[in-house]
Amino acid sequence: MKKLMLTAAAAALTLSFGVAQSWAQNIQPRLIRFGYGLNEDSNQGRAVRFFAEEVGKRSGGKLKVRTFGAATLGPDPQMQNALIGGAQEMMVGSTATLVGTVKEFAIWDVPFMFANEKQADAVLDGPVGQKLLDKLQEKGLVGLVYWENGFRNLTNSRHKIEKAEDLQGVKLRVMQNPVFIDTFKAAGANAVPLAFAELFTALETKAVDGQENPYTTIVSSKFYEVQKYLTVTNHVYSPWIVTASKVWWDKLSPDEQKILLESAAAARDFERADTRAQAQKALDQLKAAGMEVTVMPEEEVAKLREKAAPVTKTVIESVGQPLWDEVQAGIKKAGGTN
Ligand code: TK8
């Protein structure tokens, strides 16, 4: 009995020593302000909280992530600037609003480029995805990992959109990004770039007729309250990106950086699984909330693709053929075509 207790005590000692050892890594007490645009009750909010808990656990409570949802620290472009200036530490948001900072990011906005999530994961988590993350450094940002926003679909309050031509004249809010503006202009819509934080009010007051986002966001942002028609188009796969302020990041120890990177990657895996599990449920919720759901027939989607072809060409000219080829090779390797 005594021997057993002694062994237990020894084990406890080793254990606490082990813990003390990992705490003895170079980790300082730090507060990390982490902003995001969607509501707390969203796939984005859940993943940010997961990230915060991971960072807490992995740093023995020394690194504290304080989360700010619903764009309380400002819309994506404003937060990006705060990160660059060092006034905010971290955020997750659309890659789309980074195109003005690093032009190559336009490649993720090319309509109909990824056919499924498997292709998107392979390319984003592969060498090309990393290459783009690395390009942010010289602009004052550190790109950690990509999370999933998802395939985007159209909603509007004006009329049912079933054919490509039904988009004609519809005043559609798009992300603040030239590829989105050009794609929807080419489709005949009146594309209006607007910050996501202003979108609900714009839809409610009918300043715009419609918008496009994944099902999960249409639910978590309650767009179904002010939008009657949903059209399934899956016109583009949108990634989110987790970024940090470079001036701040450079002051962190390698141990601290490792904790943040690994936690962001763990949160990515959690987020993608959660988002995918929620997507079908979200569609059911939208139907139950009274939205009229129309699946755009394939031949009509093909017309949208055709109209978007010149936009894709412009993107290739801007990002360069080699980068485009790399992405296409990644898609091929992941299986299938787009
Ligand atoms: C949230 C946005 C949102 C995006 C958009 O801040 O703006 O429509 O899809 O997820 O990043």
Residues whose N, C-alpha, C, O or C-beta is under 5 A from the ligand:
A	BS01	TK8	G37 L38 D76 G93 S94 M175 F196 E212 N213
